[in-house]
Amino acid sequence: RMSPAEVVMPVFQTGIQPDRDPEIRKHSLLGLAMHLGVLRENGHVDVPSELFSDLLNISREQVAISRHQTAYIFGLIGSPEAVDRLEVMVEDPDQMVRVNAAIGFARNESTQGLPVFHELFEEAASWELNPSKVESDKEESLYFERMLMVVNSIKAVTKLSSSLSPEEKARFIEELQALSDSTRDSVLRTDALAAIQELT
């Protein structure tokens, strides 16, 4: 009898091929990420070598969304080969790719992505995130993207709390306080303050 993974993985692998419609590829990568997230929670992530090879190719594509989806997936896979790829992706020109790579490191208990989190938190304070100022679909999309990056990064830093030096903790507390002071988003403020408490 085939396991659910043996049934599902080939479907996603077909969906992410270069000749597929971009929307199908995007949703197939998203589905694969969700599936791997469940496998990881159950303590076992095993990706066939052919599928991993396809993901490596996608992670080198020009389209940024392909790169940031695969960066997220490599963090879930967590194998030495996946982490090797994150080392390249954490230097990507696209911010979301860098952030997803840094989150991937944190997921695997590595502090290698800390400079990316510092960069993001410092910049995010200047965004003055305020949901009531969002007026168009384009602004809403950007707002959602920024919130996702910041909230997930706060979770990642909190997860790494026990691995941080007192100096690192102090710097993150300062950045998160500035972020909390600058935002009008209650979810973000709550998350930032909870992280400060954890780091303190």
N, C-alpha and C positions, 0 to 999 in steps of 0.2 A: 504493500500500500504506500502511495506517495505521500510525503509530508506536505503541509500547506506551502512551505518555502519552495519545494520542488515544483509545485504547480504555478506559483505566483512569479517567481524569479524570471522564467523564460518570457512571460507576458510583458513584464517591465523591460526586459532586454530587447524585445522586439520593438517596443514603444519608443526607446531612446535612440534608435538607429538614425544616422544622418539623413536618410532619405524620407523620414517621417515629417509630417506637418509640425511646425514649431510648437503649436499649442499641445499637440499629443506628446511631443518630447518633454515639454515642461511638466505636464501632469503625470507623465510616466516617472520622471525623476522625483517628483513630489511624492507619488505613491510608493516608490522604492524607498525613499527616506523614511516615510511613516512605517513601512514594513520592517525596515532595519532597526528603527527605534523600538518597536515591539520585541524584536529578536534580542536586542541588546538588554532590554529590561529583564528578559528571561535568561540572560547570562550567556547567550551564544550567538555570535554573528559569524556566519560563514558565507562568503561570496565566491561563486565560481570564478576561476581565473580568467575565463573569456569575458565575463561581465565586468570584472575589475579592469581588464584591458580596455574595454569600451569606455568605462568611466574615466580612465586616464586620458584617453583621446578627447573626450568631451571637455575635460578640465583644461585643455589647451586651446579651446576654440576662442574665436574673437568675441562672441556674444557673451556679455558679462553675466547674464542670468544663468547660462550653462555653467560658468565657472563658480558662481556662488552656490548653486545647488550641489555641485560635486564636492566643493569644499566642505559643506555641511555633511554630506554622505561619508566622506573620508573620515571625518571626526567620529561618526557612528561606527564605522568599520574598525578603526583603531589598530589595525595590523601595522607591523613595522613599515611595510610598503606604503600604506595609506598615510602614515605619519611623515614619511619621507616626502610625499607629495605636498603635505601641508606646509612643510618647511619652505617650499618654493612659493606656495599660494599666499602665505602670510606677508609676502612682499609684493603682492599683485597691485597694479595701479588702481584697481577698483576697490572702493572702501568696503563694500559689503562682502566681497571675496576675502579681503584681509580679516574682517570681523568674524566671518564664518570659520575661517582657518584658525583664528585665535580661540574661538569657542570650542572648536574641535580639539585643540591642544588641552584646554581646560577640562573637557570631558574625559580626556585620558590622563588627567592629573599632572599635566605639564604646564609650567609657567612661561613657556616660550612665547606666548602671545601677549604678554603683559604690556609691551610698548604700544600695541594696537589699541588696547583698552584705555590706556592713558590718553592717547591721541584722540580717541572717540569722545571720552568724557569731557575733555577740555574744549573740544569743538562744539559738543552738544549743548553746553551751557550758553553758547552764543546763539543757538537756534531759538531759544526762548519758546520751547514747545507749548503751544496753547491751542487746544482743540476748538475753542470758539472763534479762532481766527481763520479756520479752514473754510474756504468758500467755493472752490471748484473741485472737480473730480481729480484733476492733476495734482492740486495741493493735497487732497485727501490721500492719494496714492503715495506721495512723497512723505506725508506725515506718518502714515502706517509703516512705511519702510524704515524711517528713522526711529520710530518707537520700538519696532521689532529689534533693530540693532542694539539700541540702548538697553532695553529691558532684558534681553537675552545676555548681553555683556555683563550687566549687574549680577545676574544669576551666576554666570561663569566665575566672576571675581569672588563672589560669596562662597562658591564651592571650593575655591582655592585658598580660602582664608587661612587655614592651618599651615599652608606652605609659604606664606608671605612673610618677609622680614618686617620688623617694626617700622622701618623707613618706608617700605612699600605700602604698608597699611595706612600710615599717616598721610602719604600722598593720595591714596585712593579716597580716604575720608574727606580730605580737603576738596578733591574734585567732585565727589558725590554731593557734598554740602553745597557747592556752587551750583551744581545741576539742580538740586532740590530748590534752591533759592530762586533760580531763573525760570523754572517751569510753572505753568498753570494747569498741568495735567495731574490730576489727583492720583492716578495709578502710578505714574512715574515717580511722583514725590514720595508716595508710600513705599515703593520699592527701594528708592535711594536711601530713605531714612532707616528702613529695616536693614539694609546692607551696612550702613554706618554702625548700627547697633551691633551687628554680627562682627564687624571688623574691630570694634572697640572691645 
